[in-house]
């Protein structure tokens, strides 16, 4: 029984340390001719997914958009969404990882980069 408790504790510690912490990074978000270029809070998710938000609490990234979510769906492919002020998770569409700039994801009418 003690062995099981030790293994369980080790698994919990490994799981906690494997989760990366939020960090401030440079980013650029282009959508519908609107551009945000500056610092972002980069919040990593599972399997390379991430969320970008403004480092100044309460400030927007783009007009009406408080954060941008990039969800990896396949190798080099992601689903991108923007969270509006009203809490609506608006679908921007599919994006592909840029071959030139690996920090960028490019969709039909948007581009998300985080360095």
trRosetta pair geometry for C-beta under 8 A, 3 or more apart (Angstrom, degrees):
i j d omega theta_ij theta_ji phi_ij phi_ji
1 4 5.8 -51 -155 31 35 112
1 5 6.7 34 149 -17 65 104
2 5 5.6 -54 -152 36 36 113
2 6 6.4 38 150 -21 67 103
3 6 5.8 -53 -149 34 31 111
3 7 6.4 30 153 -16 65 106
4 7 5.8 -54 -147 38 31 111
4 8 6.2 34 153 -21 65 107
5 8 5.7 -53 -145 37 30 113
5 9 6.3 32 155 -20 64 106
6 9 5.8 -54 -149 35 30 112
6 10 6.4 30 153 -18 64 106
7 10 5.7 -56 -150 37 31 111
7 11 6.4 32 153 -20 65 105
8 11 5.8 -55 -150 35 30 112
8 12 6.5 32 152 -19 64 105
9 12 5.7 -54 -151 35 32 112
9 13 6.5 30 153 -18 65 105
10 13 5.7 -55 -148 37 33 110
10 14 6.3 33 155 -19 66 106
11 14 5.7 -54 -146 37 31 111
11 15 6.2 32 155 -20 64 108
12 15 5.7 -56 -147 37 29 112
12 16 6.3 28 156 -18 65 107
13 16 5.8 -55 -146 37 30 109
13 17 6.3 17 160 -9 66 110
14 17 6.2 -64 -144 43 27 101
14 18 6.1 28 158 -26 65 112
15 18 5.9 -57 -144 31 26 112
15 19 7.2 29 157 -24 59 100
16 19 6.4 -56 -161 23 32 108
19 44 7.9 170 -173 87 63 107
20 23 7.9 -55 158 -13 105 109
20 44 4.3 25 70 48 120 145
22 41 5.5 5 -180 -179 119 101
22 42 6.7 159 -158 79 64 48
22 43 4.7 -21 -104 -97 96 76
22 44 7.7 -165 -92 11 46 71
23 41 7.5 158 82 -154 24 59
23 42 5.4 -19 66 58 76 99
24 39 5.5 7 -177 -176 105 114
24 40 7.1 162 -151 82 60 35
24 41 6.0 -42 -95 -98 64 56
24 42 7.2 138 -125 10 12 85
24 55 5.4 32 -117 -95 113 137
25 39 7.2 155 83 -150 23 68
25 40 6.0 -28 67 64 72 84
25 42 4.4 12 19 -18 121 131
25 114 5.5 70 101 -177 131 89
25 115 5.9 -171 172 79 109 47
26 38 7.4 -123 -143 152 67 20
26 39 6.3 -56 -100 -99 47 54
26 40 7.4 60 171 18 13 87
26 114 7.3 158 87 -153 51 47
26 115 4.7 -9 65 55 101 103
27 36 7.4 9 105 110 97 100
27 37 7.7 -152 99 -135 51 41
27 38 7.2 -13 58 71 73 45
27 39 7.2 73 20 -164 86 18
27 40 3.7 3 12 1 138 133
27 42 7.2 159 -60 -71 123 97
27 52 5.4 138 -146 -146 168 140
27 112 7.6 -18 -170 -171 106 71
27 113 6.1 164 -155 91 59 63
27 114 4.5 -10 -103 -102 98 73
27 115 7.3 -174 -80 17 47 68
28 35 7.1 -15 -167 -167 88 94
28 36 7.0 172 -149 89 41 59
28 37 4.7 9 -112 -108 88 80
28 104 8.0 -21 66 -106 105 104
28 111 7.2 -8 113 111 98 101
28 112 7.8 167 88 -154 59 30
28 113 4.5 10 50 52 93 110
29 35 7.1 158 83 -153 54 46
29 36 4.5 8 51 50 100 102
29 37 7.9 -159 28 -67 57 50
29 40 8.0 98 -26 -75 114 142
29 52 6.8 179 -62 97 127 147
29 61 5.7 25 46 162 153 121
29 62 6.2 -111 108 -43 124 116
29 68 5.8 173 -121 -19 141 158
29 110 7.6 -9 -174 -171 74 102
29 111 7.5 177 -149 89 35 59
29 112 5.6 9 -113 -113 78 70
29 113 7.7 -153 -67 31 46 64
30 33 8.0 2 -172 -110 87 11
30 34 7.2 165 -151 83 48 49
30 35 5.0 -7 -103 -104 79 81
30 110 6.1 171 93 -152 65 55
30 111 4.5 16 48 47 108 93
31 34 5.6 -20 70 58 70 94
31 62 6.1 -14 51 -114 115 173
31 65 7.7 58 58 -15 148 162
31 82 7.4 53 -125 -60 178 145
31 92 6.8 -76 -125 -132 131 130
31 109 6.9 75 -147 123 61 82
31 110 4.2 8 -100 -112 83 108
31 111 7.9 -160 -61 29 62 52
32 109 6.4 47 -68 145 59 119
32 110 7.5 -13 -18 -79 63 91
34 62 4.8 100 125 -151 135 113
34 63 6.1 -121 -124 13 157 99
36 61 4.8 -90 -21 177 174 73
36 62 5.4 -112 -31 -66 118 76
39 55 5.2 -24 118 0 110 134
40 52 4.4 -12 176 -163 144 99
40 53 6.5 127 -166 59 86 29
40 54 6.8 -64 -121 -97 64 31
40 55 6.6 179 -150 -36 15 87
40 61 7.2 31 -111 -111 108 115
40 114 6.4 -82 64 -118 136 104
41 52 7.0 146 71 -156 54 47
41 53 4.8 -20 53 64 106 86
41 54 7.2 14 5 89 95 16
41 55 5.1 134 -46 -89 88 68
42 50 6.0 -13 -169 -175 82 132
42 51 7.8 149 -158 77 39 49
42 52 6.2 -13 -100 -101 60 74
42 114 5.4 126 -104 -178 122 138
43 50 6.2 149 78 -163 51 74
43 51 4.4 -14 61 59 109 96
43 52 7.7 -167 21 -74 80 27
43 53 7.1 22 -7 9 117 105
44 48 8.0 -61 -154 -139 95 22
44 49 7.6 114 -171 83 55 54
44 50 5.2 -38 -110 -103 46 94
45 48 7.8 -12 72 85 77 23
45 49 3.6 -42 74 89 121 99
45 50 5.7 -163 9 -81 89 34
45 51 6.7 81 -38 -16 114 87
45 71 7.4 -40 82 -110 152 68
46 49 5.8 15 60 31 56 113
47 72 5.2 -131 116 70 99 129
48 72 4.5 53 79 -33 103 153
49 69 7.6 13 177 -180 105 82
49 70 6.1 -173 -152 99 64 65
49 71 4.8 10 -127 -124 126 47
49 72 4.9 -128 -65 7 76 85
49 78 7.4 147 -110 -135 76 112
50 69 7.8 -169 101 -148 39 51
50 70 5.4 6 57 55 74 103
50 114 6.8 -109 107 48 150 161
51 67 5.5 15 180 171 105 125
51 68 7.0 162 -156 83 58 45
51 69 4.9 -18 -104 -103 86 72
51 70 7.5 -174 -81 21 37 68
52 61 6.7 84 118 -103 100 151
52 67 6.3 167 83 -159 48 74
52 68 4.8 -4 54 55 101 95
52 70 7.7 42 -9 -7 99 104
52 112 7.1 -175 7 -162 144 113
52 114 6.0 -152 -86 -81 124 129
53 61 6.7 -114 -141 -49 38 115
53 66 6.5 6 -134 151 100 72
53 67 4.0 -31 -86 -101 93 101
53 68 7.8 -179 -70 21 52 61
54 57 7.9 177 96 -76 94 16
54 59 4.3 -112 126 89 153 93
54 60 6.3 96 -22 114 143 8
54 61 5.4 -160 -50 -68 93 67
54 66 7.4 -90 12 -162 103 59
56 59 4.0 31 87 12 106 135
60 63 6.8 77 127 -103 151 20
60 64 7.0 70 -147 22 148 14
60 65 6.0 105 -170 69 104 52
60 66 5.7 -80 -117 -93 71 53
60 85 7.4 -46 -93 -69 118 102
61 65 5.2 -58 61 104 97 99
61 66 6.8 103 4 -170 91 15
61 67 6.7 107 -11 -98 131 28
61 68 6.3 -90 81 -19 166 101
62 65 4.2 20 59 42 91 121
62 82 7.5 -48 51 -145 121 141
64 84 5.4 -19 163 -140 90 91
64 85 5.9 -96 -152 -5 56 103
65 68 6.7 32 166 -63 127 83
65 82 4.4 -49 -130 -177 119 123
65 83 6.9 104 -158 65 68 49
65 84 6.3 -54 -98 -100 52 52
65 90 8.0 -91 -103 43 98 124
66 83 5.3 -57 60 96 92 98
66 84 7.1 83 5 175 91 13
66 85 6.0 118 -37 -84 111 55
67 82 7.3 167 89 -155 43 56
67 83 4.6 12 56 38 87 118
68 80 6.7 -6 -177 -169 98 98
68 81 7.4 164 -157 86 54 44
68 82 5.3 -25 -104 -103 71 74
68 83 7.6 -143 -72 12 26 78
68 92 7.8 6 -143 -14 99 148
68 112 6.0 -166 137 -116 145 131
69 80 7.0 158 84 -154 56 49
69 81 4.7 -10 58 62 105 92
69 82 7.5 -173 18 -83 77 24
69 83 6.7 73 -19 -31 108 99
69 89 7.5 -19 26 -148 139 103
70 78 4.9 9 -176 167 86 148
70 79 7.8 152 -159 75 43 44
70 80 5.5 -12 -105 -103 68 82
70 95 7.1 -57 -134 52 102 138
70 105 5.7 144 -135 18 136 164
70 112 5.9 -168 -71 101 128 155
71 78 5.9 146 72 -165 41 85
71 79 4.6 -20 64 60 104 93
71 80 7.6 -174 22 -78 73 33
71 81 7.3 22 -4 6 111 105
72 77 7.4 104 -159 82 61 52
72 78 5.1 -48 -96 -100 45 90
73 77 5.3 -60 65 109 93 98
73 78 6.1 146 6 -122 84 30
73 79 5.3 74 -39 -19 125 96
73 94 7.8 -67 31 -126 141 94
74 77 4.2 15 59 49 94 118
76 96 5.9 16 155 -159 89 79
76 97 4.5 -104 -143 26 68 111
77 94 6.5 -19 -167 -167 95 106
77 95 7.5 150 -157 81 49 48
77 96 6.0 -25 -100 -105 63 68
77 97 7.6 -90 -52 -9 29 85
78 94 7.2 146 80 -157 44 57
78 95 4.9 -21 66 63 94 95
78 96 7.8 171 22 -87 77 22
78 97 7.4 88 -9 -54 107 79
78 105 5.4 -34 43 -146 134 144
79 91 7.5 -46 -180 -142 100 94
79 93 7.7 -116 -147 149 61 20
79 94 6.2 -39 -100 -99 58 60
79 95 7.7 159 -101 18 10 82
80 91 7.9 107 86 -165 54 54
80 92 4.3 -44 102 64 100 119
80 93 6.4 -5 52 62 94 47
80 94 7.5 135 11 -127 86 10
80 95 5.0 50 -24 -13 123 123
80 105 6.7 158 -69 119 127 134
80 107 5.9 -105 30 -50 138 140
80 110 6.8 -146 103 91 153 137
80 112 6.3 177 -125 -13 138 142
81 89 5.2 11 169 178 137 87
81 90 6.3 155 -163 77 78 43
81 91 5.5 -41 -105 -103 88 45
81 92 6.0 -173 -99 5 27 87
82 89 7.8 158 78 -159 36 45
82 90 4.9 -20 63 63 87 101
82 92 5.8 81 -16 -48 96 112
83 87 7.0 -17 -172 -139 95 34
83 88 7.4 157 -155 77 50 41
83 89 5.8 -20 -101 -103 72 63
83 90 7.6 173 -91 18 19 77
84 87 6.9 -44 74 27 77 17
84 88 4.4 3 37 53 121 90
84 89 7.9 -133 10 -63 81 20
84 90 5.8 68 -35 -16 107 115
92 95 7.7 14 103 -43 113 109
92 107 6.1 134 135 54 104 174
92 110 5.5 -32 178 22 131 157
93 107 5.0 124 84 -164 105 133
93 108 5.8 -25 103 17 158 107
93 109 7.9 76 32 33 141 82
93 110 7.5 144 47 28 103 116
94 107 6.3 148 88 -124 41 96
94 108 7.9 64 62 -21 74 94
95 105 4.0 65 136 160 136 101
95 106 5.8 151 -159 69 92 24
95 107 4.1 -65 -88 -62 83 85
95 110 7.2 -71 -89 85 118 96
95 112 6.7 -11 -146 25 171 108
96 105 7.0 165 77 -156 22 68
96 106 5.9 -30 60 62 74 82
96 107 7.8 137 10 -85 63 45
97 102 6.5 13 175 -145 113 57
97 104 7.4 123 -159 86 55 53
97 105 5.9 -40 -96 -102 51 71
97 106 7.9 90 -158 17 7 80
98 101 4.5 7 98 58 140 73
98 102 6.7 -134 74 -78 83 22
98 103 7.9 -22 47 57 117 44
98 104 4.1 17 3 79 134 104
98 105 7.0 -128 -18 -82 83 20
98 106 5.4 85 -72 -15 89 114
100 104 7.9 -8 75 46 82 127
101 104 4.3 42 99 10 110 118
101 113 6.6 -17 133 -120 132 122
103 113 5.2 63 117 -161 94 83
103 114 5.8 -136 180 68 100 46
103 115 4.9 25 -168 -83 167 68
104 111 6.1 -5 -169 -175 112 98
104 112 6.8 155 -153 83 60 46
104 113 4.0 -24 -94 -92 85 93
105 111 7.2 163 82 -156 50 51
105 112 4.7 -8 55 59 99 97
105 113 7.6 -178 19 -74 61 48
106 110 7.7 176 -153 94 44 52
106 111 5.1 -6 -109 -109 72 86
107 110 4.5 13 53 56 114 86
107 111 7.2 -154 27 -71 70 43
107 112 8.0 42 -7 -3 102 95
